[in-house]
Amino acid sequence: LGAAAGDVIGAPYERHPCRNPNFPLFSPYSHFTDDTVLTVAVADAILHAETYAEKILEYARRYPDAGYGGSFYKWMESANPKPYNSFGNGSAMRASAVGWAFDGVEEVLAAAERSAAATHNHPEGIKGAQAVALAVFLARTGSNKEVIRDEITSRMGYDLSRSLEEIAEDYEWDVTCQRSVPESIIAFLESHDFESAVRNAILLRGDADTMAAIAGSIAEAFYGGVPEAIADE
């Protein structure tokens, strides 16, 4: 739900950078996108012990207008879909359920790799999914933010020492894992509750719905859920 909420809240600001820190959380332009569709697909695959590729394909074809990237569209329309070596953040945006479903670091990392490799089998694509799933796992099992920062940094090599202020100085819209996943995790690390994590991600003026979905998924696990008013909406 944290990923879905971040996605819906961030959707109006994808390609439309937001500079107002008090922007409305919901508007007539709020809607779910591929981030939510494929997050649910991964969760469904886990719950019903089906392959990630099968469920991702099933959901993508059920919701063909959710805003997928060009390479993903070709994959979902192919008669024989094969991974296409992507390092786009599509692997990371859908990985949060892995962090909830498995009960050990190595299990989480292995499952995240499988969830990514259905499409995004580039090492950076796999790393992005692993980083998000691991952050969710650590958050839900009681790790503090410094432990989360240190674990992600040491395992993934991401630079999480930067501040949002430093990032914002020259940050531009970027859909690669390596240039959006670390920034989304930092948006969570500098938050004080679920809403501020989502706002932080959107105010970086990047791939807003995906970055808010990532930050929101970690924040949900860390802060004990999604606020009721946001969840209801």
KEFI-730823 format. One record per atom (N, C-alpha, C): residue in one letter; x negated, z negated, y. Coordinates in pm, whole numbers, padded with zeros to 5 digits, always signed. Layout:
aXZY/...
END
This chain:
l-00083+00000-00120/l+00000+00000+00000/l-00087+00000+00126/g-00202-00066+00121/g-00291-00065+00237/g-00339+00074+00272/a-00371+00152+00168/a-00413+00289+00190/a-00300+00373+00246/a-00181+00358+00189/a-00065+00435+00236/a-00031+00401+00380/a-00035+00273+00413/a-00004+00232+00551/a-00106+00289+00649/g-00234+00281+00614/g-00336+00338+00701/g-00317+00487+00719/d-00283+00555+00610/d-00260+00699+00616/d-00145+00733+00710/v-00032+00667+00692/v+00087+00695+00774/v+00060+00663+00921/i-00005+00550+00946/i-00033+00511+01085/i-00134+00608+01148/g-00230+00653+01070/g-00333+00740+01125/g-00295+00886+01136/a-00193+00928+01061/a-00159+01071+01055/a-00139+01138+01191/p-00068+01076+01287/p-00049+01145+01416/p-00179+01171+01492/y-00286+01100+01455/y-00410+01107+01531/y-00518+01190+01463/e-00485+01250+01350/e-00580+01343+01289/e-00586+01468+01376/r-00704+01501+01422/r-00725+01616+01513/r-00668+01591+01653/h-00611+01473+01675/h-00560+01437+01807/h-00617+01300+01843/p-00742+01294+01888/p-00811+01166+01906/p-00735+01068+01994/c-00734+00944+01950/c-00664+00837+02021/c-00764+00753+02097/r-00737+00729+02224/r-00827+00649+02307/r-00761+00519+02355/n-00636+00502+02323/n-00561+00383+02367/n-00561+00278+02257/p-00631+00165+02275/p-00638+00065+02168/p-00503+00003+02136/n-00406+00020+02223/n-00272-00035+02200/n-00172+00072+02157/f-00222+00176+02093/f-00133+00283+02049/f-00023+00229+01957/p+00096+00291+01959/p+00204+00245+01870/p+00167+00272+01725/l+00196+00176+01639/l+00163+00194+01497/l+00247+00303+01433/f+00371+00317+01477/f+00459+00418+01417/f+00528+00498+01526/s+00549+00625+01497/s+00613+00715+01592/s+00689+00821+01511/p+00763+00910+01577/p+00830+01018+01504/p+00732+01109+01430/y+00603+01102+01466/y+00504+01188+01402/y+00434+01120+01284/s+00472+00997+01253/s+00411+00925+01142/s+00465+00978+01010/h+00375+01006+00918/h+00418+01059+00788/h+00304+01042+00689/f+00337+01042+00560/f+00230+01033+00460/f+00166+01169+00442/t+00040+01167+00397/t-00034+01291+00375/t-00096+01289+00236/d-00193+01377+00216/d-00260+01384+00086/d-00329+01254+00047/d-00367+01173+00146/d-00431+01046+00115/d-00339+00958+00029/t-00214+00948+00070/t-00117+00868-00004/t-00082+00933-00137/v-00056+01061-00137/v-00016+01131-00259/v-00121+01111-00369/l-00247+01129-00334/l-00351+01125-00436/l-00393+00981-00470/t-00373+00888-00377/t-00390+00746-00411/t-00290+00705-00519/v-00166+00747-00503/v-00063+00717-00603/v-00095+00787-00735/a-00148+00908-00725/a-00184+00982-00848/a-00289+00907-00928/v-00391+00856-00861/v-00496+00781-00930/v-00439+00653-00991/a-00355+00584-00916/a-00292+00463-00971/a-00208+00496-01093/d-00133+00604-01086/d-00048+00647-01198/d-00133+00679-01321/a-00245+00746-01300/a-00334+00779-01412/a-00384+00652-01481/i-00420+00551-01401/i-00468+00425-01458/i-00356+00355-01535/l-00239+00347-01473/l-00128+00273-01534/l-00080+00334-01665/h-00091+00466-01676/h-00038+00535-01794/h-00147+00596-01881/a-00272+00555-01855/a-00386+00596-01940/a-00393+00746-01959/e-00372+00818-01849/e-00388+00963-01849/e-00514+00999-01771/t-00560+01120-01783/t-00682+01156-01712/t-00654+01169-01562/y-00758+01138-01485/y-00742+01151-01340/y-00712+01295-01301/a-00778+01389-01363/a-00756+01529-01328/a-00612+01570-01352/e-00554+01527-01464/e-00415+01564-01494/e-00319+01509-01390/k-00336+01382-01355/k-00243+01320-01260/k-00263+01372-01118/i-00388+01392-01079/i-00413+01445-00945/i-00352+01584-00932/l-00368+01664-01035/l-00309+01799-01033/l-00157+01792-01030/e-00101+01704-01111/e+00045+01691-01117/e+00103+01653-00980/y+00043+01553-00916/y+00095+01508-00787/y+00070+01610-00677/a-00045+01674-00679/a-00074+01774-00576/a+00025+01889-00583/r+00059+01930-00704/r+00154+02040-00717/r+00297+01995-00687/r+00323+01866-00704/r+00455+01813-00669/r+00472+01804-00518/y+00362+01777-00449/y+00363+01766-00303/y+00262+01865-00245/p+00293+01993-00249/p+00193+02094-00214/p+00164+02106-00065/d+00247+02044+00019/d+00230+02059+00164/d+00180+01931+00230/a+00104+01852+00156/a+00060+01721+00208/a-00065+01729+00294/g-00126+01847+00306/g-00240+01861+00396/g-00376+01854+00329/y-00388+01913+00212/y-00515+01913+00139/y-00616+02006+00206/g-00743+01986+00172/g-00848+02075+00219/g-00845+02208+00146/g-00912+02307+00203/g-00909+02442+00148/g-00959+02451+00006/s-01070+02384-00024/s-01125+02389-00160/s-01033+02321-00259/f-00969+02213-00215/f-00875+02145-00304/f-00755+02233-00334/y-00706+02305-00233/y-00594+02397-00256/y-00628+02499-00364/k-00749+02554-00355/k-00790+02652-00457/k-00793+02587-00594/w-00841+02462-00600/w-00846+02388-00726/w-00706+02368-00783/m-00613+02322-00699/m-00479+02290-00749/m-00400+02416-00787/e-00438+02529-00731/e-00367+02653-00762/e-00433+02731-00875/s-00547+02684-00921/s-00621+02754-01026/s-00552+02739-01161/a-00563+02840-01243/a-00508+02834-01378/a-00592+02742-01467/n-00717+02724-01432/n-00807+02638-01510/n-00895+02559-01414/p-00839+02454-01352/p-00912+02382-01246/p-01039+02315-01296/k-01147+02337-01222/k-01276+02276-01254/k-01329+02204-01129/p-01407+02098-01148/p-01468+02032-01032/p-01549+02131-00948/y-01552+02109-00817/y-01613+02208-00730/y-01724+02149-00642/n-01788+02042-00689/n-01911+01991-00627/n-01892+01954-00481/s-01778+01894-00449/s-01750+01857-00311/s-01803+01717-00279/f-01845+01698-00154/f-01876+01564-00106/f-01783+01528+00011/g-01666+01591+00015/g-01565+01555+00114/g-01506+01418+00084/n-01443+01360+00185/n-01392+01224+00170/n-01262+01215+00089/g-01217+01328+00035/g-01100+01324-00051/g-01118+01239-00175/s-01242+01226-00222/s-01267+01140-00338/s-01254+00993-00302/a-01292+00959-00179/a-01291+00820-00135/a-01152+00773-00095/m-01075+00861-00035/m-00945+00820+00018/m-00848+00778-00092/r-00872+00825-00215/r-00778+00803-00325/r-00824+00695-00422/a-00937+00628-00394/a-01003+00544-00494/a-00962+00397-00494/s-00878+00355-00400/s-00855+00211-00386/s-00793+00146-00509/a-00705+00217-00580/a-00642+00156-00698/a-00743+00117-00804/v-00854+00188-00809/v-00960+00154-00905/v-01011+00013-00881/g-01023-00024-00753/g-01072-00158-00719/g-00976-00269-00756/w-00849-00234-00769/w-00749-00333-00812/w-00737-00341-00963/a-00765-00234-01033/a-00726-00224-01173/a-00831-00272-01272/f-00956-00279-01229/f-01063-00314-01323/f-01129-00445-01281/d-01186-00515-01377/d-01226-00654-01354/d-01375-00681-01359/g-01456-00581-01336/g-01600-00601-01329/g-01663-00491-01247/v-01776-00520-01185/v-01840-00423-01097/v-01873-00294-01170/e-01932-00303-01286/e-01971-00182-01358/e-01849-00101-01402/e-01743-00172-01443/e-01619-00102-01479/e-01563-00027-01359/v-01562-00093-01245/v-01509-00032-01123/v-01591+00091-01086/l-01722+00080-01089/l-01807+00192-01052/l-01790+00310-01148/a-01777+00281-01277/a-01760+00389-01375/a-01625+00458-01358/a-01520+00379-01336/a-01388+00438-01318/a-01380+00516-01188/a-01443+00467-01084/a-01444+00539-00956/a-01515+00672-00971/e-01623+00673-01047/e-01693+00800-01070/e-01602+00899-01141/r-01529+00853-01241/r-01438+00944-01312/r-01327+00994-01221/s-01275+00907-01136/s-01167+00948-01047/s-01214+01053-00947/a-01339+01041-00904/a-01394+01138-00809/a-01427+01270-00877/a-01487+01261-00997/a-01545+01378-01062/a-01442+01481-01106/a-01316+01444-01106/a-01211+01543-01137/a-01219+01662-01043/t-01262+01636-00920/t-01276+01742-00819/t-01412+01731-00749/h-01444+01612-00702/h-01561+01589-00617/h-01678+01536-00702/n-01742+01625-00774/n-01850+01581-00864/n-01989+01587-00801/h-01997+01610-00672/h-02124+01597-00601/h-02162+01449-00595/p-02291+01416-00603/p-02331+01274-00598/p-02276+01198-00478/e-02269+01263-00362/e-02216+01195-00243/e-02064+01176-00253/g-01996+01270-00317/g-01852+01254-00339/g-01824+01137-00432/i-01904+01124-00536/i-01890+01012-00629/i-01924+00881-00560/k-02031+00882-00483/k-02073+00760-00413/k-01964+00710-00317/g-01898+00803-00248/g-01792+00763-00155/g-01678+00693-00225/a-01637+00746-00339/a-01530+00682-00416/a-01575+00547-00468/q-01697+00538-00515/q-01748+00411-00567/q-01756+00305-00457/a-01796+00346-00338/a-01808+00251-00228/a-01673+00189-00193/v-01570+00273-00185/v-01436+00222-00151/v-01382+00133-00262/a-01391+00179-00385/a-01340+00100-00497/a-01412-00033-00509/l-01545-00031-00491/l-01621-00155-00500/l-01586-00250-00387/a-01570-00197-00267/a-01532-00282-00153/a-01397-00349-00178/v-01301-00274-00230/v-01170-00330-00262/v-01184-00439-00369/f-01260-00410-00473/f-01280-00508-00581/f-01343-00636-00527/l-01450-00623-00450/l-01517-00741-00396/l-01424-00819-00303/a-01348-00747-00221/a-01256-00813-00128/a-01148-00891-00202/r-01092-00832-00304/r-00981-00899-00375/r-01029-01014-00463/t-01158-01016-00497/t-01210-01123-00581/t-01283-01230-00501/g-01265-01230-00370/g-01309-01343-00289/g-01443-01331-00220/s-01508-01217-00226/s-01636-01201-00157/s-01615-01202-00006/n-01710-01259+00067/n-01700-01253+00213/n-01756-01121+00264/k-01745-01101+00393/k-01783-00971+00449/k-01932-00944+00437/e-02014-01047+00447/e-02158-01024+00434/e-02195-00980+00293/v-02130-01038+00194/v-02155-00996+00056/v-02110-00852+00037/i-01992-00819+00089/i-01942-00681+00078/i-02040-00585+00146/r-02083-00619+00266/r-02179-00535+00339/r-02307-00517+00258/d-02361-00627+00206/d-02488-00621+00134/d-02476-00542+00004/e-02368-00562-00070/e-02350-00493-00197/e-02336-00342-00177/i-02256-00302-00080/i-02236-00159-00054/i-02366-00096-00003/t-02435-00168+00083/t-02562-00117+00136/t-02665-00098+00026/s-02681-00198-00059/s-02785-00191-00161/s-02752-00090-00270/r-02625-00079-00306/r-02588+00010-00415/r-02570+00155-00369/m-02520+00174-00249/m-02486+00309-00203/m-02584+00365-00101/g-02664+00277-00042/g-02759+00323+00059/g-02696+00354+00194/y-02572+00311+00215/y-02506+00334+00344/y-02563+00237+00448/d-02571+00282+00570/d-02613+00196+00681/d-02489+00130+00739/l-02468+00006+00701/l-02354-00070+00751/l-02395-00172+00856/s-02516-00155+00912/s-02565-00247+01015/s-02519-00207+01154/r-02467-00087+01167/r-02424-00039+01299/r-02295-00106+01343/s-02273-00112+01472/s-02147-00163+01526/s-02054-00045+01556/l-01926-00074+01566/l-01831+00030+01605/l-01866+00089+01741/e-01913+00003+01831/e-01951+00050+01965/e-02066+00151+01956/e-02162+00122+01872/e-02275+00214+01854/e-02230+00345+01791/i-02144+00336+01691/i-02096+00455+01623/i-02019+00544+01721/a-01935+00482+01802/a-01845+00558+01891/a-01920+00638+01997/e-02045+00603+02022/e-02120+00672+02127/e-02135+00821+02099/d-02153+00858+01972/d-02173+01000+01942/d-02098+01045+01817/y-01996+00969+01778/y-01926+01005+01655/y-01834+01124+01679/e-01833+01215+01582/e-01745+01332+01588/e-01668+01343+01457/w-01559+01417+01462/w-01473+01438+01345/w-01557+01491+01229/d-01548+01424+01117/d-01631+01460+01002/d-01558+01420+00875/v-01545+01513+00781/v-01470+01485+00659/v-01562+01465+00538/t-01692+01453+00560/t-01781+01426+00448/t-01780+01276+00417/c-01804+01243+00290/c-01812+01102+00253/c-01921+01031+00333/q-02037+01094+00342/q-02151+01026+00401/q-02138+01002+00551/r-02044+01071+00615/r-02025+01052+00759/r-01886+00999+00794/s-01811+00952+00695/s-01683+00890+00727/s-01657+00763+00646/v-01710+00755+00525/v-01687+00634+00444/v-01759+00513+00503/p-01890+00521+00535/p-01955+00403+00594/p-01886+00357+00722/e-01846+00452+00805/e-01781+00419+00932/e-01646+00349+00907/s-01574+00393+00804/s-01446+00331+00771/s-01466+00188+00720/i-01571+00168+00642/i-01601+00033+00594/i-01639-00058+00710/i-01716-00007+00804/i-01752-00086+00922/i-01627-00120+01003/a-01531-00029+01011/a-01405-00059+01080/a-01338-00181+01018/f-01343-00190+00886/f-01292-00311+00819/f-01379-00432+00851/l-01510-00417+00841/l-01600-00531+00860/l-01586-00594+00998/e-01552-00514+01098/e-01537-00567+01234/e-01392-00608+01266/s-01307-00607+01167/s-01166-00642+01190/s-01144-00792+01178/h-01027-00835+01225/h-00989-00976+01207/h-00856-00989+01131/d-00791-00875+01105/d-00671-00874+01022/d-00645-00730+00980/f-00538-00709+00903/f-00511-00574+00853/f-00493-00475+00967/e-00411-00509+01063/e-00381-00416+01172/e-00505-00377+01250/s-00592-00472+01278/s-00712-00439+01356/s-00806-00349+01278/a-00809-00363+01145/a-00894-00274+01064/a-00847-00129+01078/v-00717-00109+01070/v-00659+00025+01082/v-00682+00080+01223/r-00660-00002+01323/r-00682+00042+01461/r-00829+00079+01484/n-00919-00004+01433/n-01062+00025+01449/n-01097+00163+01394/a-01045+00193+01276/a-01076+00322+01211/a-01022+00439+01293/i-00902+00426+01342/i-00840+00535+01417/i-00910+00556+01552/l-00952+00448+01615/l-01014+00458+01747/l-01154+00518+01744/l-01211+00539+01624/l-01337+00612+01615/l-01319+00761+01642/r-01191+00806+01642/r-01155+00943+01679/r-01214+01046+01581/g-01216+01008+01454/g-01260+01099+01350/g-01143+01146+01266/d-01162+01149+01135/d-01058+01191+01041/d-00962+01073+01024/a-00874+01056+01122/a-00805+00930+01145/a-00724+00880+01026/d-00646+00967+00963/d-00560+00918+00855/d-00642+00873+00735/t-00744+00949+00701/t-00828+00913+00586/t-00910+00788+00615/m-00967+00779+00734/m-01048+00662+00767/m-00962+00536+00775/a-00840+00550+00826/a-00750+00434+00831/a-00702+00397+00691/a-00685+00497+00604/a-00646+00469+00466/a-00755+00389+00396/i-00881+00427+00418/i-00994+00356+00356/i-01005+00215+00411/a-01008+00202+00543/a-01017+00069+00604/a-00898-00017+00566/g-00779+00043+00564/g-00658-00032+00529/g-00657-00079+00386/s-00712+00002+00297/s-00713-00038+00156/s-00803-00158+00133/i-00917-00163+00202/i-01007-00278+00189/i-00948-00400+00258/a-00889-00378+00375/a-00829-00488+00451/a-00715-00553+00374/e-00634-00473+00308/e-00525-00529+00227/e-00580-00627+00124/a-00685-00585+00055/a-00744-00670-00049/a-00807-00795+00011/f-00870-00782+00126/f-00943-00894+00186/f-00849-00994+00252/y-00749-00944+00323/y-00662-01033+00402/y-00536-01077+00325/g-00525-01035+00201/g-00416-01085+00118/g-00286-01007+00130/g-00295-00881+00165/g-00175-00798+00169/g-00160-00722+00298/v-00051-00648+00308/v-00014-00574+00427/v+00094-00653+00498/p+00084-00674+00630/p+00187-00749+00701/p+00327-00695+00672/e+00424-00784+00663/e+00557-00746+00618/e+00620-00637+00705/a+00603-00648+00835/a+00665-00549+00924/a+00607-00409+00900/i+00476-00402+00877/i+00413-00274+00849/i+00454-00224+00712/a+00456-00311+00614/a+00496-00273+00479/a+00638-00220+00477/d+00728-00286+00547/d+00868-00242+00552/d+00880-00104+00614/e+00808-00081+00722/e+00814+00050+00789/e+00762+00158+00699/
END
